[in-house]
Each structure stands twice: as structure tokens, then as C-alpha cells.
Amino acid sequence: MGSVKQLQSLLFPALISLFLTALHASATSNISLPGCPDKCGKISVPYPFGIGTGCYRDGFEITCNESKIRPRLFLWSEQENNIEVTNINITSGEAYANNKYFSYLCTNKTISKQVGVIFTLKFRGAFLLSHQRNKFIVIGCRAFAYFVGVDSELRENWSGCLSFCDSLNSTTGDGGQCNGSGCCTSTVAAGLYKYTMGWGHEMGTLSEVNPCNYAVLMDENWYKFSLRDLSGLDFYERNYKIGVPVVLDWAIRDVNGTCRNGVERSPNPACRSNHSSCHLTSNGNGYLCQCKQGYNGNPYLHGGCIDIDECNSTKENPCSKNAICTNTIGNFTCSCPKGTHGNPHDKDGVCIKNPEKFSYPARVAISTASGIIVFLGLCFLIYTYVQHTRQKKEREEYQRYKNMMENYLHVFSKKQIETATNDFAESNVLGSGGQGKVYKGLFKNNQVLAIKKAKEFEETNKEEFVNEIILRSQINHKNIVRLMGCCLDVKIPMLVYEFVPNGTLCEMQHGSKSRPIPLEIRLRIALESAEALDYLHSYTYQSIIHGDVKSANILLENDWHAKVSDFGASNLVPIDDTQIFKVVQGTRGYLDPEYVTTSILTKKSDVYSFGVVLLELITRKCAIFINETSERKHLASCFCSSVIKKQLHGLLDKEIVTQNEKVIGVLHEVSDLAVWCLNVRGEDRPTMRQVVNKLQHLVRIHFSLMGLDTVAKETESLLGESTSSYSSVLEIETRLPN
């Protein structure tokens, strides 16, 4: 008795395991409804398809024709226009069928022409022609055929292609691509349930070499071009009875059914398995059901999605070589055997035997390393917090400054500036100096502007910088480069100015593009520059000292009008009650000697620098130049010395020196004005208003001497207006010689 019980205890677990295995095999093999055929010959018939009453879902009935030769599966029971099915795939939602409906033109009288071919699926049924797998293919020489597809909304979609060849030797060759030489292809639209084909204008007659042209819709992966398809009737004889492969897309296309985020909503659900979900089809309206990850089977049946036993799969074990794989519902786990450790989840991983208990040195090392890691982690967290706080503060400051400025001028973003300058490409550099660089920027509206990028900036001055920018934005004078905007969301703020296209006075006089300049042009440039400086000194809301007046900061427009800029240095520094700057700046050769000794910048410092510019205009020498003995000389000191020694003519530019004594007199008066501006003591120099008045007087005289009557009258009219209006810029019609 005891032996029987022992035998039962051994057999019972084995029987249970055998039962579960059989149950699993039965469930996985069940693809159709109970009691319904699951095959037609060798072709599987998975639900929702079915053969016979009660075996299919509405719209998915198919017919098995038990012929003597072989069983054949058809979409419908009607014989006319019926379509034979060769395979059904419930995972991809595709059905493979034979397409007998193709069009041809032949010289053979027996099969001479078949043009009006119509292929039709059930209107608004489960099936549509696959637009991803099928292509409209035309075979022949001098063959032009068209394809007209109709979708479920009864809209027509036209396509077609032209195949041309003079002889068999000019085709793509056996196995080649259908590229228009012997055969061609055309894509078809999505959502089609019906199509017809036809032939276009005949471009030549068929011959014995090419007796037939064919047009057919088929699986693009099936057809391989062959010269026999052109030279004989092989293609016709091979395919006219059975047809060529075509792919159909099927889906659940119920009017009341929807699929959203993988969840089906329908009064008659199609996704019946508890472990299934739905997804929308790419062809027409509708959706397909699929088993969730970790399951396999037929999602359209109750209990159709069966858990995949990954551990006993015929594929490789998903765990590492010596790990333990444990199957779970819809998933699996990997673990190392007891007494081992490692990476059981990676196929290339390994479980190794656990070492003996750690020695004291090892424990000390681990503790130390852990402490270091914790310390570094805390440091990282603190650093991250500080960075986050700083960035938040910067964003708040940027928004505050932006709000302050938006009412006065445009605030550009960093991205806009980078895009406009092509990430500050060297090819866009307009000029550079000790303070930074100026870049040309092309913005979206095709507006060209100049962007000034400084090298350094005091963070503590940012609010003062914004206030100064607001002040500068209100400067509006035709001979001053206008400030158009700025960029604040960078470490060093950038200024955006209007773009003046003709370069600088320095380049025109001393650079590679230098050219002859008449005296009248030089006088006009001097007058317009002086008026701009006088405007800054006297007629702005708060007096502004330029601080870096030089020929490189006088830009020239296409009509040679002058515009004063401050690209060379930044003036955006605090000013005291006496309207003087207390930060050293400027360029050698133009620096006020009084400013150099006192470090106090005044309006008279600009007057001194302008005097040097006047000398450049009449001598065409640089502020610091190399003389005949290769010595470096300061133009201001050399000129004043020459005046004292009465050797002025040796320094004047020969281009403007003439035999006309009155013109020479004008040059002398310009020289005297320059010397007046170059007085060592600032109080002995004129104001810019006095300089403007003197230059206006000299311009009148010179125009009269040169016989420029019309221009002289216009000048006289302009010079007679109020000096505070700054509309007296001379419109001199003279142009530079070529």
C-alpha cells in the first residue's frame, strides 16, 4: 500500500505537467472558432476570417472551393470578379491574393487587346489595396499606361508611367530594376478598393520583337524583369490563368468601432483576448488587434493571446549562459544561481562565484571609496543647486532688463544674433580692436545690421549699461550710426547698429581701397562729423562724450555721407555731474594729452581727437605714420611743428594742393582750425559748435571758389537754418572720381 502511494506521489506532478503542456499546445494552435475549419487545403484560415455560417466576423467571410486539383480559397462566394487568396497574416493585417486582372496590347490576333480591366473589392469592406506593397507596373517598349484608383469616398486617384526602348539591347536587362527601359513602375494611393487601367496615346507600333505590352498591379517584390517578357508571349501565357501576386490590407473597419491609445471602443469588440490591444492601420480607416508584449497567438479570440514561455523557447535563452530563467505571466526574469553574482540579464554576461568574506583592508577600502562617492555626490548636488539658482537669477534679471528696454528699442535673442552672423563667422567680421569685434548680420527680413561683440564686461555694471542703452536709443541724427537694439541673454551684452556699407574714412584714405578724394568731399565729411559730435555734446537729453573720435570710427554711406560710430570702444560708463568720463579709453595718436595726464575725459577731448581727423583729411597721413627716414611720427606734433616753421606745404596732400591762392587760403584756414583744436590745454580749444560754424563758413567759401553755384546756393540755404535742427547736412552733388 505504501508503495502505491509512493508511486502516486511520483506520477501526479508528471501528469499535471503533461496536462499543462498539452493545454498550452492546444491553446497556441487554436486560430479559429471552435468547430470551424482552420484550413483550406494548406492555407490557414484564422478568425476573424471563417468558412461557413457562424465561423467568421461580419465582413470576413471567405469561401473554400474544394476542386479536384487542389482546394482554393476565395474572398467571396460569387464566381464573377472573385479573387483567390493564397495567405492571410493576422499580425500584419495583410492577405496575399492572385490578380488575374491585367491589361495588355498584343499583335497576336487571338489575344490582341484587353483594355477596360476593372478590379473591385467590396465597397467599404474589410479589404483595401496595399499602397505600400503593390506597384502599378507597365512592361513593353513604347508603352504608356495609366491607373485610376477609387477610394471609399468614391474619389479617383490617377497615376501611370511610360516604358520606352528601341530594342531589347536598350532595356534594363534580365533581373534589372524597372526604370523606364523595358518596364516602369508607379506608386498607388492609399485607401483604394477598386481600380481600372488603360492605355495612353500609342507612340509606335508593336513588332515581332515586342509583340505585347502589359499593365498590371502586383506585389513589387515579386516581379523580376526578363527580356522574355518583351520578346515573346511568355508573361501572358504564364500569368493570364492564375494571375500575379497582389497584397491586400485588411482591418476592422466597423462604423461604430474606434481605437484610441491602444484601447478599442465598440459595441461589438474585435480584440477579444484579455491580453490584446489595438492599433490604427496605415491604409484607410480602421484598426488591427495585436497581442501585448510577452504574448503570442490570435488576439481576435477569447483567450487567443497565450503567454510566451521565453525560457523554453526554441530561440536562445534570453538570460546569460549560466543564469536561471524563470517564466512569468507576460514576461520572464533572470537570476544568478545561489552563491553567485553578476549580470544574468545580458546574453554576454556571466554569473561568477561569490568571493569569501571581505578582508579588513578590503572593507576599509570600500568604506573609504563609499565616503568619497557620497562626498562627491553632495558636492555635485550643491554645484547643481548653485548653478540652478544662478541661472534662475540670470533669467529673472534678463526679463527685468528686457521689460525696461522693450519700449525703447528691439531686444534680440542670442539665437537670432548667432543665426544672423552664421555663428560669428570670421567672414562676417567688419572690424576688430582692443575692445572687441564688429560682425555683419543678415536677419530674416533681409535687413543687414552690424553687431558689436565686446571682449569683456563688468557684471556689476549691467543695470547701468541698460540705462545708458536706453539713453543712447533716443539719439536720432542723420550723421550718427543709429543703435537698433541689443542682446542681453549673454554673459557680455551685444549692441546692434545700423549697417553702413561703404567702410570707414580710415580705409578710404589709407587702406587698400584708397582713391582720390576731392577737397569738397573732404570738407563735407569733416562738417558732417563735426555736426554729429556737436549734437552729442549739446543737443541730447544728457550730454555724451564720444571718447574715441578717429577716422576708423567715421563710416561712409554709398553717397559718401559721414556717420559717426563708436565701434572702437565702449562709452557706456558712469558720468559725474560735470559731464566727464573717468575711465581711460581711446586710441594712440588721437588721445588728448590733458586726458592722458589727468585721466579725466571731457568734451574738449573729443575736440582734440577731431583735430587729428582734420589733419588726416588734408594730409592723407595716418595719426601715427612712418616718415621718409622710417621713423614713427605723431601727425599732430609734426603738423604743429611744421606750422611754426612755416613748412605747411610739405605735409599737405598733393591731390588737393592747387595754384589757386584762394583754395590754398581755405586749406590754411582748415589747418588753423586743426591747430586750434590741438591746443595742449583743453580750455584753449574751441567747442564743437565753434568748429561746426567755422567749417560751414569754409564750405561756403570753397564752393564759391570752385564755381559750384547751384550747390553753393543750396548750402547757403541749409547753413542759414537753425543749428539745433541738424538738417543742414550738405547735399553735395560731387562724386569721387573713378
C-alpha positions in Angstrom: 0.0 0.0 0.0 2.8 2.3 0.9 4.5 1.6 -2.5 1.3 2.6 -4.3 1.1 5.9 -2.5 4.8 6.5 -3.3 4.1 5.7 -7.0 1.1 8.1 -7.0 3.2 10.9 -5.4 5.8 10.5 -8.2 3.3 10.3 -11.1 1.0 13.1 -10.1 3.4 16.0 -10.7 4.4 14.5 -14.0 0.7 14.1 -15.1 0.0 17.7 -14.2 3.0 19.0 -16.2 1.9 16.8 -19.2 -1.6 18.2 -18.9 -0.5 21.9 -18.8 1.9 21.3 -21.7 -1.0 19.8 -23.8 -3.3 22.6 -22.8 -0.7 25.2 -23.8 -0.1 23.4 -27.2 -3.8 23.3 -27.8 -4.3 27.0 -27.0 -1.5 28.1 -29.2 -2.7 26.0 -32.1 -6.3 27.3 -31.9 -6.6 30.0 -34.6 -10.3 29.7 -35.5 -13.6 29.4 -33.6 -14.4 26.0 -32.0 -15.9 23.6 -34.6 -14.9 25.8 -37.6 -12.4 24.8 -40.3 -9.0 26.4 -39.7 -7.6 25.4 -43.1 -8.5 25.4 -46.8 -6.0 22.9 -48.2 -2.7 24.1 -46.9 -3.8 27.7 -46.3 -4.6 28.7 -42.7 -7.9 30.5 -42.0 -7.5 32.4 -38.8 -10.5 34.2 -37.1 -12.0 36.8 -37.8 -11.9 35.1 -41.2 -14.0 31.9 -41.4 -15.6 29.4 -43.7 -19.3 28.7 -43.2 -22.1 30.1 -41.1 -21.1 31.3 -37.6 -17.4 30.9 -38.3 -16.5 34.4 -39.3 -16.9 38.0 -38.1 -19.2 40.2 -40.3 -17.4 41.2 -43.4 -14.8 38.5 -43.2 -16.5 35.5 -44.8 -14.3 33.6 -47.3 -15.1 30.5 -49.4 -13.1 27.3 -49.8 -13.5 25.8 -53.3 -12.8 22.0 -52.9 -11.8 21.5 -56.5 -10.3 18.2 -57.8 -6.9 19.7 -58.5 -6.5 21.5 -55.1 -8.6 23.4 -52.6 -8.7 27.1 -53.4 -9.6 29.9 -51.1 -11.7 32.9 -52.4 -12.8 36.2 -50.8 -16.4 35.7 -51.8 -18.8 33.0 -52.9 -19.6 34.7 -56.2 -17.6 33.4 -59.1 -17.6 36.7 -61.1 -14.7 39.0 -60.3 -13.7 36.7 -57.4 -10.2 36.9 -56.0 -8.2 33.9 -54.9 -6.4 34.2 -51.5 -3.0 32.4 -51.0 -2.2 33.5 -47.4 -3.7 35.5 -44.5 -1.5 37.2 -41.9 -3.3 38.4 -38.8 -0.2 40.1 -37.3 0.5 42.4 -40.3 -3.1 42.7 -41.4 -2.3 41.5 -45.0 -3.8 39.0 -47.3 -1.9 37.7 -50.3 -4.0 37.1 -53.5 -3.7 36.3 -57.2 -4.6 39.2 -59.5 -5.9 37.9 -62.9 -7.0 41.4 -64.0 -4.3 42.9 -66.1 -4.4 44.9 -69.3 -2.4 44.1 -72.5 -1.9 45.1 -76.1 -0.6 42.4 -78.5 0.0 41.8 -82.2 -1.4 38.2 -81.8 -5.0 38.3 -83.2 -6.1 35.8 -80.6 -5.1 37.9 -77.6 -4.9 41.2 -79.4 -6.2 43.6 -76.7 -7.7 43.8 -73.2 -8.1 47.4 -72.1 -11.0 48.1 -69.9 -9.9 45.9 -66.9 -11.7 46.6 -63.6 -10.5 45.1 -60.3 -13.1 45.5 -57.4 -13.2 44.8 -53.7 -16.3 45.1 -51.6 -17.3 48.7 -51.2 -16.3 49.9 -47.7 -15.5 46.3 -46.8 -12.5 45.0 -44.8 -10.1 44.9 -47.7 -8.2 47.7 -49.5 -5.3 47.5 -52.0 -1.9 47.8 -50.2 -0.3 51.1 -51.2 3.0 50.1 -49.5 3.5 46.6 -51.1 1.9 47.0 -54.5 3.1 48.9 -57.6 1.5 49.6 -60.9 3.9 48.0 -63.4 4.0 48.5 -67.2 6.0 46.1 -69.4 6.9 46.8 -73.0 8.6 49.1 -75.5 6.9 52.4 -76.3 4.2 51.6 -73.7 2.3 54.3 -71.8 -0.5 53.1 -69.4 -2.5 54.8 -66.7 -4.0 53.6 -63.5 -7.2 55.0 -62.0 -7.9 54.0 -58.4 -11.2 54.7 -56.5 -11.3 55.1 -52.7 -14.1 54.5 -50.2 -15.2 58.2 -50.7 -15.5 57.5 -54.4 -12.6 59.8 -55.2 -10.4 59.0 -58.2 -6.6 58.8 -57.9 -4.7 58.8 -61.2 -1.2 57.5 -61.8 0.8 55.9 -64.6 4.1 55.5 -66.2 5.9 55.3 -69.6 8.2 52.4 -70.6 10.4 53.0 -73.7 13.1 51.1 -75.6 14.3 51.0 -79.2 15.4 47.4 -79.0 16.0 44.6 -76.5 19.6 45.7 -76.1 18.4 49.1 -74.8 16.4 47.7 -71.8 17.4 47.3 -68.2 18.3 43.7 -68.8 17.3 40.4 -67.0 16.7 40.9 -63.3 17.1 44.7 -63.6 15.1 47.4 -62.0 12.0 48.8 -63.7 13.5 52.2 -64.5 11.6 53.0 -67.7 13.7 50.9 -70.1 11.6 47.9 -70.8 9.4 48.3 -67.8 8.4 51.1 -65.4 6.6 51.4 -62.1 4.3 53.9 -60.4 3.0 54.1 -56.8 -0.6 53.9 -55.9 -2.6 55.9 -53.4 -3.8 54.6 -50.0 -7.4 53.7 -49.3 -8.3 52.2 -52.8 -10.9 49.4 -53.1 -11.2 49.5 -56.9 -9.2 50.3 -60.0 -9.2 50.3 -63.7 -6.4 50.6 -66.2 -6.0 51.9 -69.7 -3.5 52.8 -72.4 -2.4 56.3 -73.4 -1.5 57.6 -76.8 0.3 54.9 -78.8 3.8 56.0 -79.6 4.6 53.4 -82.1 3.5 50.0 -83.4 4.2 46.7 -81.8 6.6 44.3 -83.6 7.6 40.7 -83.5 10.5 41.7 -81.2 8.0 43.2 -78.7 4.6 41.5 -79.5 2.8 42.5 -76.3 2.7 45.4 -73.8 1.3 44.7 -70.3 -0.1 46.8 -67.5 -0.8 45.2 -64.1 -1.0 46.0 -60.3 1.2 43.5 -58.3 3.5 42.9 -55.4 6.5 44.9 -56.3 8.8 42.4 -54.6 7.5 39.5 -56.8 8.3 40.8 -60.3 11.8 40.5 -61.8 12.2 41.9 -65.3 13.0 39.4 -68.0 13.8 40.0 -71.7 11.4 37.1 -72.5 8.5 39.3 -71.2 9.2 41.6 -74.2 10.3 39.2 -76.9 7.5 36.6 -76.6 4.2 35.8 -75.1 5.8 34.3 -72.0 4.4 36.7 -69.5 0.8 36.4 -70.9 0.9 32.6 -71.0 2.5 32.3 -67.6 0.0 34.6 -65.7 -3.3 35.0 -67.6 -5.0 32.0 -65.9 -3.7 32.2 -62.4 -2.7 35.8 -62.1 0.1 37.7 -60.4 0.6 38.2 -56.7 -1.1 41.3 -55.1 -1.2 42.3 -51.5 -4.5 43.4 -49.8 -4.6 45.3 -46.5 -7.5 44.2 -44.2 -8.6 45.8 -40.9 -11.6 46.1 -38.6 -13.5 48.9 -40.3 -16.7 49.0 -38.3 -18.5 52.3 -38.4 -19.1 52.3 -34.6 -15.7 51.0 -33.6 -12.8 53.2 -32.6 -9.2 52.6 -31.3 -7.5 55.2 -29.2 -4.3 54.8 -27.3 -4.4 51.1 -27.8 -7.9 50.7 -26.3 -10.8 49.5 -28.5 -14.3 51.1 -28.1 -17.0 49.2 -29.9 -20.4 47.6 -29.2 -19.0 44.5 -31.0 -15.4 44.3 -29.9 -12.9 42.6 -32.3 -10.0 42.4 -29.8 -11.4 39.7 -27.6 -8.3 38.4 -25.8 -7.7 39.9 -22.4 -4.0 40.4 -23.3 -4.6 42.2 -26.5 -4.6 45.8 -27.7 -5.4 47.7 -30.9 -3.5 50.0 -33.2 -4.6 52.1 -36.2 -4.0 50.8 -39.7 -1.9 52.9 -42.1 -4.3 52.2 -45.0 -7.7 53.8 -44.8 -9.9 54.0 -41.7 -9.8 51.1 -39.2 -7.6 49.2 -36.8 -6.0 45.9 -36.1 -5.7 43.8 -32.9 -2.4 42.6 -31.6 -1.2 40.5 -28.6 0.6 42.5 -25.9 4.3 42.1 -25.4 5.1 38.7 -23.9 2.1 37.1 -25.5 1.5 35.4 -28.8 -1.5 34.0 -30.7 -4.8 35.2 -32.1 -6.0 38.4 -30.4 -9.4 38.1 -32.1 -10.3 35.1 -30.0 -11.2 34.8 -26.3 -8.0 33.5 -24.7 -6.3 33.7 -28.0 -3.2 35.5 -26.7 -1.1 33.0 -24.9 1.9 33.7 -22.6 5.2 33.2 -24.4 7.5 30.9 -22.4 10.7 32.7 -23.2 12.7 30.3 -21.0 11.6 27.2 -23.0 11.6 29.0 -26.4 13.3 27.4 -29.3 15.2 30.6 -29.6 18.3 31.2 -27.5 17.9 31.5 -23.7 17.3 35.3 -23.1 19.4 35.2 -20.0 23.2 34.8 -19.6 24.7 31.4 -20.1 24.7 30.1 -16.5 21.8 32.2 -15.2 18.4 30.8 -14.2 15.5 31.9 -16.4 12.0 32.0 -14.7 8.9 32.5 -16.9 6.3 34.9 -15.6 2.9 35.9 -16.9 3.7 38.0 -20.0 7.4 38.3 -19.1 10.4 36.4 -17.6 13.1 37.0 -15.1 16.8 36.2 -15.0 18.7 35.5 -11.8 22.1 34.1 -10.8 22.2 30.8 -9.0 22.6 30.9 -5.3 26.1 31.6 -4.2 26.9 33.5 -7.4 26.6 37.1 -8.6 26.9 39.0 -11.9 24.8 40.2 -14.8 22.2 37.5 -15.6 20.2 39.7 -18.0 22.9 40.2 -20.6 23.5 37.3 -23.0 27.2 38.1 -22.8 27.0 38.4 -19.1 28.2 35.8 -16.6 27.4 34.7 -13.0 30.6 34.2 -11.0 31.0 32.6 -7.7 30.8 34.9 -4.7 34.1 35.6 -3.0 34.8 34.9 0.6 34.0 37.5 3.2 35.9 40.7 2.7 39.2 41.1 4.4 39.8 44.1 6.7 41.8 46.1 4.2 39.1 45.5 1.6 36.4 46.7 4.0 38.5 49.8 4.7 38.9 50.5 1.0 35.2 50.0 0.3 34.2 52.3 3.2 36.7 55.0 2.0 35.5 54.7 -1.6 31.9 54.9 -0.5 32.7 58.0 1.6 34.4 59.7 -1.3 31.5 58.9 -3.6 29.0 60.3 -1.1 31.1 63.4 -0.7 31.5 63.9 -4.4 27.7 63.3 -4.8 27.0 66.0 -2.3 29.4 68.4 -4.0 27.7 67.7 -7.3 24.2 68.4 -5.8 25.5 71.6 -4.2 27.1 72.7 -7.5 23.9 71.8 -9.4 21.8 73.8 -6.9 24.1 76.8 -7.1 24.1 76.7 -10.9 20.3 76.4 -11.0 19.9 79.3 -8.6 22.4 81.4 -10.6 20.7 80.6 -13.9 17.3 81.4 -12.4 18.6 84.7 -11.2 20.1 85.5 -14.6 16.7 84.7 -16.3 14.9 87.0 -13.9 17.4 89.7 -14.4 17.2 89.3 -18.2 13.4 89.5 -18.1 13.6 92.6 -15.9 16.1 94.3 -18.2 14.2 93.3 -21.3 11.0 94.8 -19.9 12.9 98.0 -19.2 14.2 98.2 -22.8 11.3 96.9 -24.9 9.6 100.3 -25.1 12.7 102.0 -26.5 14.4 99.5 -28.9 14.4 95.9 -30.1 15.8 93.2 -27.9 17.4 90.4 -30.0 17.8 86.9 -28.7 21.1 85.1 -28.7 19.8 82.6 -31.3 18.8 85.5 -33.6 22.3 87.0 -33.4 24.0 83.7 -33.9 21.8 82.9 -36.9 22.3 86.3 -38.5 26.2 86.2 -38.1 26.4 82.5 -39.1 27.7 81.7 -35.5 30.1 84.7 -35.6 31.9 83.5 -38.7 35.2 85.2 -39.5 33.9 86.0 -43.0 31.3 88.3 -41.4 33.8 90.4 -39.3 33.6 94.1 -40.3 36.3 95.3 -37.9 38.1 94.5 -34.7 40.0 96.3 -32.0 41.1 96.1 -28.4 37.6 96.3 -27.1 36.1 93.5 -29.4 34.8 92.8 -32.8 32.0 94.0 -35.1 30.1 91.5 -37.2 27.8 91.9 -40.2 24.5 90.2 -39.6 21.7 89.3 -42.1 18.3 88.9 -40.4 15.1 87.2 -41.6 13.6 90.2 -43.2 16.8 90.6 -45.3 17.8 93.6 -43.1 21.6 93.9 -42.7 22.8 95.2 -39.3 26.2 95.5 -37.5 26.6 93.6 -34.2 29.2 94.8 -31.8 30.6 92.0 -29.5 32.8 93.3 -26.7 35.6 91.2 -25.2 34.9 91.9 -21.5 32.2 93.5 -19.4 31.7 94.2 -15.7 28.7 92.2 -14.4 28.1 94.9 -11.7 27.6 97.5 -14.5 24.7 95.6 -16.2 21.9 97.8 -14.8 23.9 100.9 -15.6 24.5 99.5 -19.0 20.8 99.1 -19.6 20.0 102.7 -18.5 22.8 104.0 -20.8 21.5 101.9 -23.7 18.0 103.4 -23.2 19.6 106.9 -23.3 21.5 106.0 -26.5 18.5 104.6 -28.2 17.0 108.1 -28.2 19.8 109.6 -30.3 18.5 110.4 -33.7 20.8 112.2 -36.0 21.5 111.5 -39.7 25.2 111.6 -39.2 25.3 109.2 -36.2 25.1 105.5 -36.7 21.8 104.5 -35.1 21.5 102.0 -32.3 18.9 99.5 -33.5 18.8 97.1 -30.5 20.8 94.9 -28.2 21.2 91.3 -27.0 21.1 90.7 -23.2 20.8 86.9 -22.7 24.5 86.5 -23.0 27.3 87.0 -20.5 28.6 90.1 -22.3 25.8 92.2 -23.8 26.0 92.9 -27.5 24.9 96.1 -29.4 23.1 96.0 -32.8 23.7 99.1 -35.0 22.5 100.1 -38.5 24.9 98.8 -41.2 26.8 101.4 -43.1 28.0 99.8 -46.4 30.9 101.9 -47.7 33.6 101.2 -45.0 35.4 103.8 -42.9 37.1 107.1 -43.6 40.4 105.4 -42.5 40.0 102.7 -45.1 39.1 105.1 -47.9 42.2 107.3 -47.1 44.8 104.8 -46.0 43.6 101.3 -46.9 43.9 99.1 -49.9 40.7 100.6 -51.4 42.0 104.2 -51.1 41.2 106.5 -54.0 41.5 110.3 -55.0 39.2 112.4 -52.8 38.3 116.0 -53.9 38.6 118.7 -51.3 34.8 119.4 -51.4 34.1 115.8 -50.3 36.7 116.0 -47.5 35.2 119.3 -46.3 31.7 117.7 -46.3 32.9 114.7 -44.3 34.6 117.0 -41.8 31.5 119.1 -41.4 29.1 116.2 -41.0 31.3 114.5 -38.5 31.6 117.8 -36.5 27.8 118.3 -36.5 27.4 114.7 -35.2 29.8 115.4 -32.3 28.2 118.8 -31.6 24.8 117.0 -31.4 26.2 114.5 -28.9 27.7 117.3 -26.8 24.9 119.8 -26.8 21.5 118.5 -28.1 20.9 115.1 -26.5 18.9 114.6 -23.3 22.2 114.0 -21.4 25.5 115.2 -22.9 27.5 112.4 -24.3 31.3 112.3 -24.8 32.4 110.1 -27.7 35.8 109.3 -26.2 37.3 107.6 -29.2 37.0 110.0 -32.2 39.1 108.8 -35.1 38.9 108.2 -38.8 38.2 104.5 -38.2 35.0 105.5 -36.3 33.7 107.6 -39.1 31.7 105.4 -41.5 30.8 106.3 -45.1 27.5 105.6 -46.9 27.2 104.8 -50.6 26.8 108.6 -51.3 29.9 109.3 -49.2 27.9 110.9 -46.4 29.6 110.5 -43.0 28.2 108.7 -40.0 30.0 108.8 -36.6 30.1 105.4 -34.8 31.7 104.2 -31.6 32.6 100.7 -32.6 36.2 101.1 -31.5 35.4 101.4 -27.7 32.5 101.4 -25.3 31.5 104.6 -23.8 28.9 103.0 -21.5 30.4 104.1 -18.2 29.1 106.3 -15.4 29.3 110.1 -15.8 29.5 112.6 -13.0 27.8 116.0 -12.5 30.3 117.8 -14.6 29.7 115.6 -17.7 33.1 114.0 -17.7 34.1 110.4 -18.1 36.6 108.9 -15.6 37.6 105.7 -17.4 40.7 105.7 -19.6 39.9 104.8 -23.3 40.8 105.9 -26.8 43.4 105.3 -29.5 47.0 106.3 -29.7 47.6 109.2 -31.9 44.2 110.7 -31.1 44.5 110.9 -27.3 44.1 114.3 -25.6 47.4 114.9 -23.8 45.5 116.6 -21.0 43.3 113.5 -20.6 46.5 111.3 -20.6 47.9 113.2 -17.6 44.7 113.7 -15.6 42.6 110.6 -16.6 39.6 112.9 -16.9 37.7 112.8 -20.2 35.9 116.0 -21.3 34.1 117.3 -24.4 37.4 119.1 -25.3 39.0 115.6 -25.5 36.7 114.9 -28.5 37.7 118.3 -30.0 41.4 117.3 -29.8 40.7 113.9 -31.5 38.6 115.6 -34.2 41.6 118.0 -34.9 43.7 114.9 -35.7 40.9 113.7 -38.1 41.0 117.1 -39.8 44.8 116.7 -40.3 44.2 113.2 -41.8 41.7 114.8 -44.2 44.1 117.4 -45.5 47.4 115.5 -45.3 46.2 111.9 -46.0 48.6 110.6 -43.4 47.8 108.3 -40.5 47.6 109.7 -37.0 50.9 107.8 -36.4 52.9 107.5 -39.6 56.3 106.4 -40.9 58.3 109.3 -42.4 60.9 109.2 -45.1 63.6 108.1 -42.7 61.5 105.2 -41.5 60.8 106.9 -38.1 57.4 106.7 -36.4 55.9 110.2 -36.1 52.8 111.6 -34.5 50.9 113.6 -37.1 49.6 116.2 -34.6 53.0 117.1 -33.2 54.7 117.1 -36.7 51.9 119.3 -38.2 52.1 121.9 -35.4 55.9 122.0 -35.7 55.6 122.5 -39.5 53.1 125.3 -39.0 55.6 127.0 -36.6 58.4 126.5 -39.1 56.1 127.7 -41.9 56.7 124.4 -43.7 53.0 123.5 -44.0 53.0 122.7 -47.8 55.3 119.8 -47.2 52.6 117.9 -45.2 49.5 118.8 -47.2 48.1 116.1 -49.6 49.3 117.0 -53.1 45.9 115.9 -54.5 44.2 119.0 -53.0 47.1 121.5 -53.3 46.5 123.8 -56.3 47.9 127.0 -57.8 44.7 128.8 -56.8 45.7 131.1 -53.9 42.1 131.3 -52.6 41.9 127.5 -52.4 45.3 127.5 -50.6 43.7 130.0 -48.3 40.9 127.6 -47.5 43.5 124.9 -46.7 45.4 127.3 -44.4 42.2 128.1 -42.6 41.4 124.4 -42.2 45.0 124.0 -40.9 44.5 126.8 -38.4 41.2 125.2 -37.2 43.0 121.9 -36.7 45.8 123.6 -34.8 43.2 125.4 -32.6 41.6 122.0 -31.8 45.1 120.6 -31.0 45.9 123.0 -28.2 47.5 121.2 -25.2 45.2 122.9 -22.7 41.5 122.0 -23.2 40.3 125.4 -22.2 42.2 126.9 -25.2 40.4 124.7 -27.7 37.1 125.6 -29.4 33.8 123.9 -28.7 32.4 121.6 -31.4 29.7 124.3 -32.1 32.5 126.7 -32.9 34.2 124.0 -35.1 30.9 123.5 -37.0 30.4 127.2 -37.6 34.0 127.5 -38.9 33.6 124.6 -41.2 30.3 125.8 -42.6 32.0 129.1 -43.4 34.9 127.4 -45.2 32.5 125.1 -47.2 30.6 128.3 -48.5 33.9 129.9 -49.5 35.3 126.8 -51.2 32.1 126.1 -53.2 32.0 129.7 -54.4 35.7 129.4 -55.4 35.0 126.2 -57.3 32.1 127.7 -59.2 29.5 125.3 -57.7 26.8 127.9 -57.9 23.8 125.7 -57.5 25.3 123.7 -54.7 26.6 126.9 -53.1 23.1 128.4 -53.0 21.6 125.2 -51.6 24.4 125.1 -49.0 23.8 128.7 -48.1 20.1 128.0 -47.6 20.9 125.0 -45.4 23.5 126.7 -43.4 21.1 129.5 -42.7 18.7 127.3 -40.8 18.7 126.8 -37.0 21.8 124.9 -35.9 19.8 122.9 -33.4 17.7 121.2 -36.1 20.6 119.4 -37.6 19.0 119.4 -41.1 22.0 121.3 -42.6 24.0 118.3 -43.9 25.3 119.4 -47.2 23.8 117.5 -50.2 26.9 118.0 -52.3 26.4 116.6 -55.8 30.1 116.0 -56.4 31.2 112.4 -56.7 34.5 110.7 -56.1 36.5 110.1 -59.4 36.7 106.6 -60.6 
